[in-house]
Amino acid sequence: MTTFNDTLLRAARGEKIEHTPVWFMRQAGRSQPEYRKIKEKYSLEEITHQPELCAYVTKLPVDQYDVDAAILYKDIVTPLVGIGVDVKIKSGVGPVISNPIRSVADIEKLGEFSAEDQVPYVLDTIKILTKEQLNVPLIGFAGAPFTLASYMIEGGPSRSYNLTKSFMVSEPQAWFALMDKLADMTITYIQAQVAAGAKAVQIFDSWVGALHVSDYRIFIKPTMTRIFSELRKLNVPLITFGVGASHLANEWHDLPVDVVGLDWRLSIKEAGERGLTKPLQGNLDPTLLLADWSVIEERAKRIVEEGVEHGSHIFNLGHGVFPEVQPATLKRLTAFVHEYSAQLRAK
C-alpha cells in the first residue's frame, strides 16, 4: 500500500517537514489536454454532477505533477443553487445570476443549505477520492461570503464591485443579514466536506481585495472570524486566500486560521517583516509559467528560500493556473521545489 503523504498537513501546522509541499490553484482543469477532451462532451456542472468523472479530473494533476495535495474540482458558486440562487456558469464569462440581490426581501427568500440534500454529488466525489484513490490530502473549499455576495449582487463577475460596495455601506442591516446567511451556508458546506474525507480547507475570498482595510474590519472580518472559529472545531488545517489583498494580510493573520495564502504582490519575506508568523502559502505569479524555464527557476528559487527562512511554507501560485500553461512546466516546477527545498532544509 502506498504511504500517505501528509507533508502539506504538517507544513500547515508548522511541524517539521523534509521538503516544501506544492499544490497549484486550478491545477485540475483547463491546462490539461485530458480535461479539454472531457470538456468537449461535458460542461463544468455536468462533470461535477458525476462523482467518478469529477474524481478523475481532481486526481489527474496529482498523478501528472506529483503535487502534495489535491484540490476538489468544482466552482465556488456550487452551493448557491441550494439556497435558491439561479446561477449558471457561462463559458468565457463565469457565474451569471438571473435573480440578483437588491433588498432585504431578496435575502429573506433565500433558503437553508443542506449539503447532503442539495449537493450529494460533491460529497460522493470526496468519498471516492479519499477512501479509494488519493495518497495525498484532499483540500475542500468554499467561497467566502464577500466574494459570493459580489456575484449575487452584481449578477455576475465584476471589475469594480460598485453595486456590492454601495449595497454594503448603504444597506448595512441587509448586508449583515446576507453575510449571516452565507456564513451559515459556508460552515455547513465545509463541515460536510470534512465529514466526507477532506483533510484541509481553503476559503477563497477572491475579490475582497477591492475593500479598504477599515471596511474589511467593519463589514467582513466579524463574519470571517465566526466562520473560522466554527471550522476550527473540525481539527483540519484552515487556509485563507484572496487576490490583490496584500493590504489585508495582517487582518487575515489575526483570524483563527492556520495558513495565510498570498498572491504575488507581497513576498514571503515582506509578509514576515510585517509580522506574519503563521505558515504562509504562495506565491509565484502564474503568468511567469509562460516564461523561459530559467526565469521560472530563478523566481521559484527565491520563493522557496524565503519560505524556508520563514519556517513553514506551502508553495503555490499567486492565483490559478490558466489554460496556456504547459503541464510539463508544472511537473518540472513541482520537482524543482521538492528537490531544492529538501537541500535547504537538510542543512
Order of alpha helices (4+ residues) and beta strands (2+ residues): alpha-alpha-alpha-alpha-beta-beta-beta-alpha-alpha-alpha-beta-alpha-alpha-alpha-beta-alpha-alpha-beta-alpha-beta-alpha-beta-alpha-beta-alpha
